Amino acid sequence: MVVSDLPAVGPPEEGLVYRIARNFDVFTPPDWSWAREDGTFGNRFDDPSAEDEIPEEDRFRVIYCSSRPVGAFGETISRYRKDVRLYAELKTIEDDEPLDPELEGGVVPEDWRLERRKASTHLDSSLLFADFTDPRSLVVLRRELASLLMHLGLEDFDLSSMTGPQRRLTQGAARYVYELTDFSSQPIFAGIRYLSRLNYHWELWALFDDRMLHTPAETFGTIRRNDPDLQEAASFFEIEIE
């Protein structure tokens, strides 16, 4: 019997997920040497427990994946979107001449493509994930993370908390999920299922590196400029590909 009332879900159809990363083995977790001063990598569900002086061997790293390659691309190229301040400033310019595209921004650089690979893998069907797409998760996390909410000066936990900028809160939620065990003291969850804050059609998976059971499917090599999934993500964000 599971000692948790968090909604659970298995892997996506056929267990297939996609990832974009620098490493030749795309599903290798990031090296600890890349971590920031706070011990995280700056991502939504990273382990925050370095602040509690928990050693590296007892902390987890996260492999971020998507059920669709367009979602994997979208999550990684979103940093190249045009700055909202630039949009506002462009509205004030009264000039018939078009702005130089380089000045306007919104370009995925060639170096970004050449330094990364796209790959897919099949997750083991035995894996369970905390389903943060289920509204009941908000009720459970609001109760279980009440002390953290107070510590961070937050008044409530709702859908905006899950997708908002307060990474320390979502990282605390990930640590809570990671520590859950069943009556045999075995870990329950291999990670978290959630939706992208950029596009709710993109189903995403945060996988705990030490619980990721999978069978590699395909590595697509260097990312091509005309990759249809990259093109779709770039078109969604209204950005160009160098």
Order of alpha helices (4+ residues) and beta strands (2+ residues): beta-beta-beta-alpha-alpha-alpha-beta-alpha-beta-beta-alpha-alpha-alpha-alpha-beta-beta-beta-alpha-beta
